[in-house]
Amino acid sequence: MLRMPGESADAIDVTSLPAEVAALIERLKQQAQADAHELARREREIALARVKIDKLNFELARLKRWKFDAKTESMTAAQRLLFAEVMAEDEASLRAKLAELQRGLPETPKAPKAPPRKPRRRALPEHLERVEHRHEPEDTTCPNTDCGRPMQRIGEDVSEKLDIIPAKFFVHRHIYGKWACKCCQQLHQEPAEPDVVDGGIPAAGLVAHTLISRFVDHLPYYRQAPINARSGVHTPRSTLASWGGAGGVSLEPLFELQRRFILSCTVLHADETPLPLLDPGAGKTKKVYVWAWARSHHDPHPGVIYEFCLGRGAQYPVAFLGGKGPPSPEPVWNGTLITDQYAGYNGVLDAKVYPQRKAAACAAHARRRFEELSRGGHSASVVATEAMLRWSRIYRAEAAFAEMGCEERRHARQGFSRPLWEEFEVWLKLQRTQVPDGTKIAEAIDYSLNAWKALTLHLDDGAVAIDNNLIERQIKPWKLGAKNWLFAGSALAGQRAAVVMSLVQSAKLNGLDPWAYLRDVLARIHLHPSHRLDELLPHRWRPA
């Protein structure tokens, strides 16, 4: 019986059909039912996946709002750093889940859009070892059955993946041969090479690694010990501490030479920061200070030195720069000192006592006072916002002079920056007459106007930086370190930290790998001629 149009397959009288046809129809019906069930299941899965994708897209959007929300500005620098790390981890996780879900969905037609830009990923360093993995087809004959000829290699695609092997310990075996003369009864043997730790097991590289882990990576000894133990090397905290102490002593002669090198620059940056010092007698910590001194931001040979001091009084910069107290063979420093207007520096910048010294103020500190007020949402914020626009013009001009020489920079500042500063001064004085005394905006204006001569000193000297940000960046490692090792155990430990930090931070300023520098210096310093010891300073160091 023929099926009429619109008539269902069930209306067919299968009994009148041959057995083979009836069986085929039954199998087709079962397959259609199975396909319908599979299609319904697939549609449910797709609907569920789309719900999950919508949820992930919402989470990504919320992450972006959090990331760029103004509230993040109220965090401290360390909090913002941790927040950014967590946001990056969460975003990567959500994007991975999103990609995994989208791989299982059928492609839906979308409006054509511009090809995505490739990310500007920094190339992997050339000095890294390359381990090649070749991927070639097992069969290089043409897969076309009508051809079957050998194929020719026409090129290759190369992708690089970065990998790591955790710290690898190894042992240096020093074998000293013994030679004897039987007739003269004489014994001859090479003398033992001097070590950083006399009679100890660590080579210079391990001592350098211990110091770098503590003073660059800020890992206390109690955290270094279990890290080493994962490689099967037992290094108790007391052992690591003794290695660090011996390494610091070996570097002390370089510390004194570094101090002289810093003082040979006629433009210095200065800053200080508090540090907790353990006071065993009182059972608590007390506040001490690390003073930082760096060569000019525009100096071709950068360097920094730290002094561990028990206080913040004026006597410490006086002692460092010289000029008072008992006669010293060292010359008195003269030049331009860039500070944050802390009163402790007034003693070394008194024009009557030190006529050859000049005071330069930090524009970033003056700008920061307006920046804090510009987000206040009150009447003062209008003045502060206008001030921030003027600061922005000044800093944009300064950025354009970054690669110039000192004299060329001075001429450029005279032509482009000075008019901006002069106009800014007139505007500040006008605004000061319109704001009440005692307000925050009045304090911000007074701070700048009272230090105007020092703030604009850089306009007449191309070697002077516009602000003191250089030294503030060199202070940050101490703040990070104090959050990890909490306090200095003693004044001697603080001074030792200053020795190591002065050299490794100067190495970083000169573009050196601090571990490679420290390892080489510790290996050579005991045999290096004392009159040529300055060759091991970071700005002059060359690998052996």
Summary of the structure (lengths in Angstrom):
residues: 544
radius of gyration: 35.7
end to end distance: 100.4
largest distance: 127.6
contacts: 1368
relative contact order: 0.09
helix: 52%
strand: 9%
